[in-house]
Amino acid sequence: MKYLKNITIYLQSLIFLVFGLNFFFNFLPMPPMEGPAGQFAGIMYQTGYLTVLKSFEILLGVGLIFPKFRKLSLIMLAPICLNIFLFEALIVGQVTMGALLMVLCLVNFYLYRKDYLKLID
């Protein structure tokens, strides 16, 4: 179980770090988005929302690496994972990375459920 915790946490951290840093440094070329997905992403980019979001992804991806900040980072990443999933499912029309992130998020919440259940006592 300990290995599963480490694998899922570090995989989720790696995904957010790589794609967050890619937004700023463009080391992985991304194909242009077309249609409603392109319009939606364009608006988010023009308003600066995407820059702030990617900065949070990097910060929280680093937070996942350190056990002291892991639980807080997981809570703060949950809505981001959900939004990525919903963007892919409802606007793009195919679910790839969003599904993986949702599964990792749910597995991590399950693995740390004892800590999160204390929040609702």
GUFIGU-372427 format. One record per atom (N, C-alpha, C, O, CB): atom name; z negated, y negated, x; residue number from 1. Coordinates in steps of 0.001 Angstrom, whole numbers, always signed. Atoms other than C-alpha are relative to their C-alpha. Glycine has a CB too. Example, Ala and Ser with C-alpha at 12.3 -4.5 7.8 and 13.67 -1.06 7.14 Angstrom:
BEGIN
 at      pz      py      px   i
  N      +0   +1190    +890   1
 CA   -7800   +4500  +12300   1
  C      +0   -1200    +900   1
  O    -665   -1181   +1936   1
 CB   -1246     -27    -992   1
  N     +60   +1190    -820   2
 CA   -7140   +1060  +13670   2
  C    -730   -1090    -770   2
  O    -899   -2198    -261   2
 CB   +1415    -462    +414   2
END
This chain:
BEGIN
 at      pz      py      px   i
  N      +0   +1197    +825   1
 CA      +0      +0      +0   1
  C      +0   -1258    +867   1
  O    +606   -2269    +512   1
 CB   -1209      +0    -937   1
  N     +52   +1144    -904   2
 CA    -741   -2327   +2913   2
  C   +1394    -325    +525   2
  O   +1758   -1495    +650   2
 CB    -963    +277   +1169   2
  N   -1352    +224    -507   3
 CA   +2776   -1853   +4247   3
  C    +907    -599   -1066   3
  O   +1754   -1437    -758   3
 CB    +595   +1304    +510   3
  N    -785    +559   +1095   4
 CA   +4300   -2594    +840   4
  C    -294   -1486    -163   4
  O    +621   -2278    -391   4
 CB    -291    +749   -1310   4
  N    +362   +1416     +78   5
 CA   +2369   -5881    +713   5
  C    +711    -798   +1083   5
  O   +1289   -1851    +815   5
 CB   -1521    -176    +126   5
  N    -628    +714   -1114   6
 CA   +3660   -6884   +4131   6
  C   +1512     -77    -161   6
  O   +2106   -1128     +78   6
 CB    -344    +676   +1322   6
  N   -1451     -19    +138   7
 CA   +7247   -5850   +3432   7
  C    +459    -994   -1064   7
  O   +1381   -1775    -828   7
 CB    +484   +1411    -350   7
  N    -440    +888   +1082   8
 CA   +7507   -7706    +119   8
  C    -280   -1464    +312   8
  O    +542   -2330     +12   8
 CB    -682    +384   -1303   8
  N    +333   +1389    -347   9
 CA   +5748  -10840   +1372   9
  C    +967    -534   +1045   9
  O   +1512   -1626    +879   9
 CB   -1449    -102    +519   9
  N    -861    +491   -1074  10
 CA   +7797  -11118   +4558  10
  C   +1461     -63    -424  10
  O   +2200    -923     +55  10
 CB    -141    +883   +1225  10
  N   -1369     +68    +506  11
 CA  +11058  -10360   +2745  11
  C    +182   -1243    -864  11
  O   +1182   -1950    -737  11
 CB    +348   +1270    -806  11
  N     -78   +1198    +837  12
 CA  +10369  -13064    +178  12
  C     -48   -1259    +865  12
  O    +690   -2215    +626  12
 CB   -1149     -16   -1035  12
  N     +92   +1127    -911  13
 CA   +9362  -15442   +2950  13
  C   +1316    -218    +747  13
  O   +1781   -1350    +877  13
 CB   -1139    +218    +989  13
  N   -1262     +89    -735  14
 CA  +12529  -14674   +4913  14
  C   +1113    -572    -878  14
  O   +1892   -1411    -427  14
 CB    +404   +1380    +529  14
  N   -1035    +496    +918  15
 CA  +14752  -15293   +1882  15
  C    -145   -1505    -206  15
  O    +840   -2238    -120  15
 CB     -80    +733   -1360  15
  N    +187   +1427    +242  16
 CA  +13206  -18688   +1164  16
  C    +218    -823   +1259  16
  O    +765   -1923   +1190  16
 CB   -1387    -258    -546  16
  N    -213    +733   -1248  17
 CA  +13218  -19729   +4817  17
  C   +1482     -96    +341  17
  O   +1975   -1174    +673  17
 CB    -756    +670   +1145  17
  N   -1419      -5    -379  18
 CA  +16823  -18710   +5457  18
  C    +813    -905    -918  18
  O   +1570   -1751    -442  18
 CB    +563   +1433     -40  18
  N    -810    +796    +920  19
 CA  +18296  -20241   +2308  19
  C    -466   -1446     -90  19
  O    +336   -2339    -363  19
 CB     -22    +621   -1372  19
  N    +482   +1375     -41  20
 CA  +16066  -23302   +2484  20
  C    +529    -734   +1218  20
  O    +992   -1870   +1110  20
 CB   -1519     -30      -5  20
  N    -520    +615   -1222  21
 CA  +17051  -24009   +6084  21
  C   +1520    -108     -36  21
  O   +2088   -1050    +518  21
 CB    -436    +803   +1224  21
  N   -1458     +51    +103  22
 CA  +20686  -23218   +5302  22
  C    +458   -1245    -765  22
  O   +1531   -1782    -488  22
 CB    +529   +1268    -690  22
  N    -348   +1211    +741  23
 CA  +20703  -26126   +2857  23
  C    +122   -1195    +944  23
  O   +1011   -2029    +777  23
 CB   -1052    -287   -1088  23
  N     +12   +1136    -909  24
 CA  +19930  -28540   +5695  24
  C    +937    +177   +1196  24
  O   +1539    -792   +1659  24
 CB   -1399    -237    +489  24
  N    -757    -222   -1233  25
 CA  +21753  -26902   +8631  25
  C   +1331    +719    -200  25
  O   +2137    +785    +728  25
 CB    -833    +783    +955  25
  N   -1256    -640    +371  26
 CA  +24583  -25009   +6880  26
  C    +505   +1016   +1031  26
  O   +1657    +945   +1459  26
 CB   +1044   -1050    -214  26
  N    -405   -1046    -941  27
 CA  +24652  -22026   +9240  27
  C    +585   +1224    -698  27
  O   +1208   +2063     -47  27
 CB   -1183    +419    +845  27
  N    -648   -1034    +812  28
 CA  +25696  -19654   +6424  28
  C    +942    -707    -965  28
  O    +482   -1329   -1922  28
 CB   -1058    +888    -775  28
  N    -901    +704    +917  29
 CA  +28842  -20984   +4770  29
  C     -88    +567   -1416  29
  O     -36   +1780   -1618  29
 CB   +1443     +86    +506  29
  N    +114    -392   +1399  30
 CA  +28507  -20905    +998  30
  C   +1285    -402    -722  30
  O   +1797   -1502    -517  30
 CB   -1252    -657    -671  30
  N   -1201    +371    +758  31
 CA  +31511  -20789   -1325  31
  C    -324   -1095   -1013  31
  O   -1434   -1141   -1545  31
 CB    +594   +1234    -719  31
  N    +270   +1066    +972  32
 CA  +31874  -23825   -3576  32
  C    -184    +573   -1405  32
  O    +477   +1538   -1789  32
 CB   +1144   -1033      +4  32
  N    +233    -420   +1378  33
 CA  +30560  -23437   -7104  33
  C    +988    -734    -900  33
  O   +1315   -1899    -674  33
 CB   -1476    -279    -439  33
  N    -959    +591    +932  34
 CA  +32966  -24063   -9946  34
  C    -570      +4   -1410  34
  O   -1525    +722   -1706  34
 CB   +1342    +760     +39  34
  N    +389     +23   +1405  35
 CA  +32594  -24877  -13608  35
  C   -1377    -612    -212  35
  O   -1801   -1491    +538  35
 CB     +26   +1397    -563  35
  N   +1327    +548    +321  36
 CA  +29199  -25562  -15172  36
  C   -1009    +166   +1141  36
  O   -1865    -696   +1341  36
 CB    -542    +671   -1251  36
  N    +927    -202   -1118  37
 CA  +27359  -24101  -12171  37
  C    +201   -1072   +1064  37
  O    -770   -1601   +1606  37
 CB    +189   +1401    +616  37
  N    -300   +1041    -979  38
 CA  +29107  -26532   -9831  38
  C    -448   -1371    -463  38
  O    -966   -2162    +325  38
 CB   +1476     -25    +295  38
  N    +432   +1285    +552  39
 CA  +28426  -29469  -12124  39
  C   -1517    -134     +41  39
  O   -2052   -1178    +415  39
 CB    +502    -159   -1439  39
  N   +1464      +4      +9  40
 CA  +24764  -28538  -12482  40
  C    -551    -175   +1417  40
  O   -1439    -997   +1646  40
 CB    -538   +1305    -624  40
  N    +451    +101   -1392  41
 CA  +24297  -28033   -8720  41
  C    +342   -1370    +572  41
  O    -435   -1926   +1348  41
 CB    +637   +1110    +862  41
  N    -387   +1326    -477  42
 CA  +26173  -31275   -8041  42
  C    -946   -1087    -466  42
  O   -1300   -1987    +296  42
 CB   +1394    -324    -454  42
  N    +951    +981    +534  43
 CA  +23874  -33256  -10281  43
  C   -1347    +130    +701  43
  O   -1973    -873   +1045  43
 CB    -171    +179   -1525  43
  N   +1280    -190    -696  44
 CA  +20803  -31703   -8674  44
  C     +78    -535   +1429  44
  O    -900   -1085   +1935  44
 CB    -394   +1493     +13  44
  N    -163    +490   -1373  45
 CA  +22187  -32575   -5221  45
  C     +39   -1527     +22  45
  O    -615   -2151    +858  45
 CB   +1286    +577    +634  45
  N    -151   +1457     +32  46
 CA  +23136  -36160   -6138  46
  C   -1311    -720    -293  46
  O   -1544   -1814    +220  46
 CB   +1029    -388   -1036  46
  N   +1265    +660    +354  47
 CA  +19721  -36949   -7588  47
  C   -1079    +190   +1062  47
  O   -2114    -476   +1010  47
 CB    -505    +529   -1330  47
  N    +996    -262   -1033  48
 CA  +17867  -35606   -4537  48
  C    -958   +1125    -369  48
  O   -1805   +1518    +432  48
 CB    -781   -1250    +280  48
  N    +889   -1070    +464  49
 CA  +16160  -32900   -6585  49
  C    +140   +1247    +865  49
  O    -856   +1883   +1210  49
 CB    +295    +344   -1466  49
  N    -238   -1200    -795  50
 CA  +17769  -30106   -4576  50
  C    -591    -123   +1399  50
  O   -1070    +863   +1960  50
 CB   +1491    +280     +91  50
  N    +590    +221   -1330  51
 CA  +16619  -31648   -1283  51
  C   -1506    +224     -36  51
  O   -2067    +860    +856  51
 CB    +311   -1426    +504  51
  N   +1447    -190    +148  52
 CA  +13018  -31754   -2492  52
  C    -315   +1472    -232  52
  O   -1248   +2015    +361  52
 CB    -551    -857   -1165  52
  N    +223   -1411    +307  53
 CA  +13261  -28224   -3898  53
  C    +147    +878   +1239  53
  O    -671   +1767   +1475  53
 CB    +970    +461   -1079  53
  N    -219    -799   -1217  54
 CA  +14669  -26797    -653  54
  C   -1094    -268   +1032  54
  O   -1467    +633   +1783  54
 CB   +1386    -307    +610  54
  N   +1127    +299    -899  55
 CA  +11940  -28574   +1322  55
  C   -1231    +798    -395  55
  O   -1934   +1333    +463  55
 CB    -324   -1506     -14  55
  N   +1113    -806    +493  56
 CA   +9333  -26889    -879  56
  C    +213   +1479    +305  56
  O    -733   +2180    +665  56
 CB    -179    -204   -1505  56
  N    -284   -1404    -303  57
 CA  +11055  -23530    -411  57
  C    -325    +318   +1453  57
  O    -898   +1367   +1747  57
 CB   +1469    +328    -295  57
  N    +302    -211   -1423  58
 CA  +10788  -23898   +3370  58
  C   -1503     -16    +221  58
  O   -2049    +878    +867  58
 CB    +681   -1079    +877  58
  N   +1453    +131    -171  59
 CA   +7166  -25050   +3232  59
  C    -739   +1209    -562  59
  O   -1638   +1741     +89  59
 CB    -504   -1277    -680  59
  N    +680   -1128    +631  60
 CA   +6112  -22278    +848  60
  C    +403   +1321    +645  60
  O    -394   +2259    +677  60
 CB    +305     +33   -1495  60
  N    -408   -1187    -749  61
 CA   +8148  -19685   +2755  61
  C    -841    +175   +1257  61
  O   -1211   +1293   +1615  61
 CB   +1481     -86    +370  61
  N    +902     -47   -1160  62
 CA   +6108  -20562   +5834  62
  C   -1410    +348    -458  62
  O   -2115   +1102    +214  62
 CB      +1   -1355    +762  62
  N   +1332    -286    +540  63
 CA   +2952  -20472   +3697  63
  C    -212   +1479    -296  63
  O   -1328   +1984    -176  63
 CB    -228    -801   -1260  63
  N    +118   -1445    +258  64
 CA   +3688  -16854   +2758  64
  C    -335    +790   +1261  64
  O    -954   +1851   +1185  64
 CB   +1296    +531    -601  64
  N    +230    -718   -1265  65
 CA   +3519  -15846   +6410  65
  C   -1483     +43    +340  65
  O   -1972   +1034    +881  65
 CB    +781    -663   +1150  65
  N   +1411     +99    -362  66
 CA     -87  -16973   +6795  66
  C    -880    +448   -1164  66
  O    -793    -120   -2252  66
 CB    -353   -1440    +416  66
  N    +829    -548   +1085  67
 CA   -2644  -14966   +4757  67
  C    -863   -1048    -714  67
  O   -1137    -913   -1907  67
 CB    -894   +1078    +551  67
  N    +855   +1018    +611  68
 CA   -4787  -18063   +4147  68
  C    +718    -760   -1118  68
  O     +81   -1183   -2083  68
 CB    -482    -979   +1063  68
  N    -772    +773    +971  69
 CA   -1988  -19772   +2181  69
  C    +872    +870    -897  69
  O   +1607    +347   -1734  69
 CB    +863    -997    +718  69
  N    -909    -925    +676  70
 CA    -278  -16676    +767  70
  C    -108     -61   -1521  70
  O    +907    -150   -2211  70
 CB    -268   +1407    +464  70
  N    +175     -63   +1461  71
 CA   -1773  -16627   -2736  71
  C    +431   -1306    -668  71
  O   +1051   -1286   -1731  71
 CB   -1470    +307    -350  71
  N    -428   +1286    +529  72
 CA   -1236  -20333   -3322  72
  C   +1522    -128     +64  72
  O   +2146    -620    -876  72
 CB    -669   -1146    +773  72
  N   -1458     +54    -146  73
 CA   +2329  -20079   -2022  73
  C    +689    +863   -1046  73
  O   +1718    +473   -1596  73
 CB    +414    +449   +1402  73
  N    -584    -873   +1024  74
 CA   +3036  -17169   -4368  74
  C     -38    -650   -1376  74
  O    +926    -554   -2136  74
 CB    -737   +1338     -39  74
  N    +104    +675   +1297  75
 CA   +1796  -19151   -7361  75
  C   +1017   -1132     -96  75
  O   +1652   -1311   -1136  75
 CB   -1427    -547    -216  75
  N    -914   +1130     +28  76
 CA   +3882  -22169   -6419  76
  C   +1468    +439     +51  76
  O   +2344    -288    -416  76
 CB    -301    -929   +1157  76
  N   -1374    -497     -56  77
 CA   +6997  -20058   -5752  77
  C    +442    +676   -1296  77
  O   +1641    +835   -1527  77
 CB    +145    +969   +1145  77
  N    -351    -712   +1240  78
 CA   +6857  -18276   -9122  78
  C    +963    -791    -881  78
  O   +1962    -221   -1319  78
 CB   -1259    +316    -789  78
  N    -968    +724    +832  79
 CA   +8546  -21078  -11121  79
  C   +1344    -202    +689  79
  O   +2377    -274     +23  79
 CB    -565   -1343    -392  79
  N   -1260    +136    -734  80
 CA  +11145  -21506   -8376  80
  C    +810   +1285    -131  80
  O   +2019   +1241    -360  80
 CB    -262    -329   +1495  80
  N    -676   -1293    +175  81
 CA  +11961  -17778   -8537  81
  C    +569    +125   -1406  81
  O   +1700    +577   -1584  81
 CB    -971   +1163    +282  81
  N    -456     -79   +1387  82
 CA  +12218  -17968  -12313  82
  C   +1209    -906    -228  82
  O   +2161    -510    -901  82
 CB   -1137    -381    -962  82
  N   -1127    +919    +159  83
 CA  +14525  -20996  -12150  83
  C   +1261    +508    +688  83
  O   +2359    +343    +157  83
 CB    -364   -1366    +546  83
  N   -1157    -582    -673  84
 CA  +16805  -19297   -9625  84
  C    +578   +1125    -850  84
  O   +1793   +1230   -1019  84
 CB    -386    +523   +1405  84
  N    -455   -1097    +860  85
 CA  +16956  -16237  -11866  85
  C    +717    -531   -1248  85
  O   +1801     -56   -1588  85
 CB   -1193    +883    -413  85
  N    -598    +552   +1213  86
 CA  +17676  -18295  -15002  86
  C   +1315    -727    +283  86
  O   +2250    -642    -512  86
 CB    -976    -948    -671  86
  N   -1247    +664    -390  87
 CA  +20315  -20396  -13208  87
  C   +1117   +1023    +172  87
  O   +2227    +835    -325  87
 CB    -195    -801   +1305  87
  N   -1012   -1032    -203  88
 CA  +22136  -17254  -12122  88
  C    +355    +715   -1300  88
  O   +1527    +993   -1552  88
 CB    -484   +1008   +1027  88
  N    -249    -764   +1226  89
 CA  +21756  -15481  -15460  89
  C    +714    -832   -1062  89
  O   +1649    -343   -1696  89
 CB   -1312    +528    -560  89
  N    -525    +794   +1100  90
 CA  +22571  -18356  -17828  90
  C   +1183    -888    +365  90
  O   +2045   -1136    -478  90
 CB   -1080    -840    -546  90
  N   -1057    +946    -360  91
 CA  +24869  -20667  -15878  91
  C   +1090    +671    +842  91
  O   +2278    +512    +562  91
 CB    -594   -1190    +763  91
  N    -988    -649    -862  92
 CA  +26543  -18601  -13146  92
  C    +593   +1221    -692  92
  O   +1794   +1468    -589  92
 CB    -635    +406   +1342  92
  N    -474   -1168    +718  93
 CA  +26789  -15454  -15253  93
  C    -135   +1299    +752  93
  O    +302   +2340    +260  93
 CB   +1397    -190    -364  93
  N    +283   -1231    -741  94
 CA  +25787  -12950  -12597  94
  C   -1337    -164    +713  94
  O   -1649   -1231   +1242  94
 CB   +1144    +329   +1022  94
  N   +1337     +58    -586  95
 CA  +22343  -12113  -11293  95
  C      +2    +835   +1272  95
  O    +233   +2043   +1230  95
 CB   -1090    +508   -1005  95
  N     +54    -706   -1279  96
 CA  +22035  -11217   -7618  96
  C   -1321    -307    +696  96
  O   -2284    +452    +589  96
 CB   +1199    -395    +904  96
  N   +1197    +387    -743  97
 CA  +19484  -13019   -5475  97
  C   -1145    -332    -955  97
  O   -2307     -86    -632  97
 CB    +297   -1201    +912  97
  N   +1035    +334    +976  98
 CA  +17612  -14226   -8547  98
  C    -770   +1221    -462  98
  O   -1990   +1170    -616  98
 CB    +613    -691   -1191  98
  N    +668   -1238    +418  99
 CA  +16884  -10665   -9648  99
  C    -888    +534   +1117  99
  O   -2012    +971    +871  99
 CB   +1035   +1064    -409  99
  N    +796    -467   -1138 100
 CA  +15710   -9700   -6171 100
  C   -1265    -842    +151 100
  O   -2350    -303    +367 100
 CB    +831     -46   +1300 100
  N   +1168    +872    -121 101
 CA  +13417  -12728   -6010 101
  C   -1009    +229   -1120 101
  O   -2216    +204    -882 101
 CB    +434   -1453      +6 101
  N    +920    -273   +1111 102
 CA  +11973  -12004   -9456 102
  C    -739   +1312    +213 102
  O   -1937   +1399     -54 102
 CB    +762     +39   -1332 102
  N    +659   -1286    -260 103
 CA  +11279   -8383   -8504 103
  C   -1043    -168   +1092 103
  O   -2167    +314    +950 103
 CB   +1034   +1083    +404 103
  N    +969    +220   -1083 104
 CA   +9623   -9451   -5235 104
  C   -1196    -797    -496 104
  O   -2336    -485    -152 104
 CB    +663    -729   +1180 104
  N   +1077    +831    +540 105
 CA   +7598  -12093   -7067 105
  C    -936    +827    -876 105
  O   -2156    +744    -734 105
 CB    +579   -1174    -807 105
  N    +823    -825    +886 106
 CA   +6402   -9651   -9725 106
  C    -767   +1075    +765 106
  O   -1929   +1345    +459 106
 CB    +872    +650   -1065 106
  N    +688   -1007    -820 107
 CA   +5586   -6957   -7151 107
  C   -1151    -646    +756 107
  O   -2245     -85    +825 107
 CB    +982    +674    +992 107
  N   +1069    +673    -743 108
 CA   +3609   -9452   -5086 108
  C   -1150    -413    -905 108
  O   -2314    -306    -517 108
 CB    +549   -1222    +717 108
  N   +1072    +319    +947 109
 CA   +1701  -10654   -8140 109
  C    -785   +1256    -369 109
  O   -2008   +1213    -505 109
 CB    +577    -658   -1269 109
  N    +689   -1251    +323 110
 CA    +919   -7053   -8990 110
  C    -897    +436   +1161 110
  O   -2029    +867    +943 110
 CB   +1021   +1109    -332 110
  N    +776    -433   -1160 111
 CA    -257   -6293   -5457 111
  C   -1232    -879    +232 111
  O   -2233    -414    +777 111
 CB    +877      -8   +1242 111
  N   +1133    +920    -160 112
 CA   -2550   -9347   -5474 112
  C    -690    -274   -1340 112
  O   -1362   -1294   -1488 112
 CB    +473   -1323    +626 112
  N    +509    +233   +1355 113
 CA   -3591   -8964   -9135 113
  C   -1506    -217     -41 113
  O   -1986    -992    -868 113
 CB    +360   +1162    -889 113
  N   +1460    +179     +15 114
 CA   -7315   -8699   -8322 114
  C    -381   -1440    +307 114
  O   -1329   -1975    -269 114
 CB    -667    +941   +1010 114
  N    +287   +1391    -350 115
 CA   -7248  -12150   -6762 115
  C    +404    -951   -1117 115
  O    -284   -1941   -1365 115
 CB    +719    -380   +1288 115
  N    -473    +887   +1063 116
 CA   -5263  -13697   -9618 116
  C    -793    +170   -1288 116
  O    -903    -776   -2067 116
 CB   +1469    +252    -270 116
  N    +799    -202   +1203 117
 CA   -7409  -12143  -12348 117
  C   -1279    -827     +31 117
  O   -1845   -1140   -1017 117
 CB    -338   +1473    -166 117
  N   +1183    +862    -121 118
 CA  -10324  -14184  -11005 118
  C    +261   -1395    -556 118
  O    -674   -2095    -945 118
 CB    -436    -100   +1463 118
  N    -331   +1328    +493 119
 CA   -8464  -17311  -12093 119
  C    -189    -135   -1508 119
  O    -408   -1237   -2011 119
 CB   +1420    -336    +362 119
  N    +114     +89   +1451 120
 CA   -8684  -16413  -15776 120
  C   -1350    +455    -529 120
  O   -1523    +578   -1742 120
 CB   +1077    +811    -637 120
  N   +1357    -368    +438 121
 CA  -12332  -15343  -15879 121
  C    -751   -1198    -506 121
  O   -1906   -1076    -914 121
 CB    -780    +647   +1133 121
END
